[in-house]
């Protein structure tokens, strides 16, 4: 009896999913940057090989596997990391703290965790408090993210629950992305590229990173703009920007696709969500300002700009000027918001001063649509950034290791340039550089 193409596809993907799950279980048990990081990294890359093979298969085979398979494997892949301690990152302890502060009726923008004014909140919370990094800096997160912390800690102040809270956003994104792929007349099975991504599994289920909430808002906005729902687009985009700033920086890309009568949504929703925290005044920006001044690490193009200019400020000005110019050019070309957002997020990640592995969550869902070999590579190689922590002396700041960054980024740029060369005619057409017939 002949096996149907769809059945064959399902069986092949099921086998690859089980292989990835096996490596995931072992990686989750060994994730410890101080003792077993090299072995964990090897297992993470092994997860990546299975994922890349599955991704290649859904990109090259037009038949669709059983939809439940992709979802069930995605769920299974998240469980091993969900139930482990967040060893690779301690950001989640700040999320819980900010929620705790708000439940005490205190504005989280007014005080840093170490300030004595709120020292009473440490009682019964000593272990989580010790896990908070940069205790001398107030929260850096925008208002809607703070509200999310408040809602999550209403249920529980446990690490497991906070991780599960963001995993639920991650799972919602899978369904939303599958719907977007169908709207674009692409095989919805391509959602596997996001759903089975080791980066997403480790950074959301493993570390509970909150970026996923902002990414969910951005992709919801892109889904709404495809369906010509202007008011919903602006609502989702605003919520994305009020969870992580990157979402707000993309707003201009939507202007030419939005009716004037829909633009009111962003300022009104922003004011309404910011009002509960207005008592902080200018202090609301203290944490974010310190982040901009202090943080730098695992950068790529910014590293080169800093080397050439010898000045952090000059390099930052050049980056800002380039990004503004890029947005204006994309607006002038009337590029659709989906592709414009993809290109701008890519540029931000390559030009920013800091590229933590979880920042690549912003590019991860786009890969189900554009399937860039360069970005697929970087979502795996970015795990090398944790090598800085592995080599660091306990209690000391992490320092970049040049040879690690070369392994991480050189193949990425080679692959990116190769893709641009292969698609040069399409790029020239989009930029209006082709000669008239």
Secondary structure, 3 states (H helix, E strand, C coil): CCCCHHHHHHHHHHHHHHHHHHHHHHHHHHCCCCCCHHHHHHHHHHHHHHHHHHHHHHHHCCCCCCHHHHHHHHHHHHHHHHCCCCCCCCHHHHHHHHHHHHHCCCCCCCCCCCCHHHHHHHCCCHHHHHHCCCCCCCCCCCHHHHHHHHHHHHHCCCHHHHHHHHHHHHHHHHHHHHHHHHHCCCCHHHHHHHHCCHHHHHHHHHCCCCHHHHHHHHHHHHHHHHCCCHHHHHHHHHHHHCCCHHHHHCHHHHHHHCCHHHCHHHHHHHHHHHHCCHHHHHHHHHHHHHHHHHCCECCCHHHHHHHHHCCHHHHHHHHHHHHHHHHHHHHHCCCCHHHHHHHHHHHHHHHCCECCHHHHHHHHCCHHHHCCHHHHHHHHHHHHHHHHHHHCCCCCCCCCCHHHHHHHHHHHHHHHHHHHHHCHHHHHHHCCCCCCC
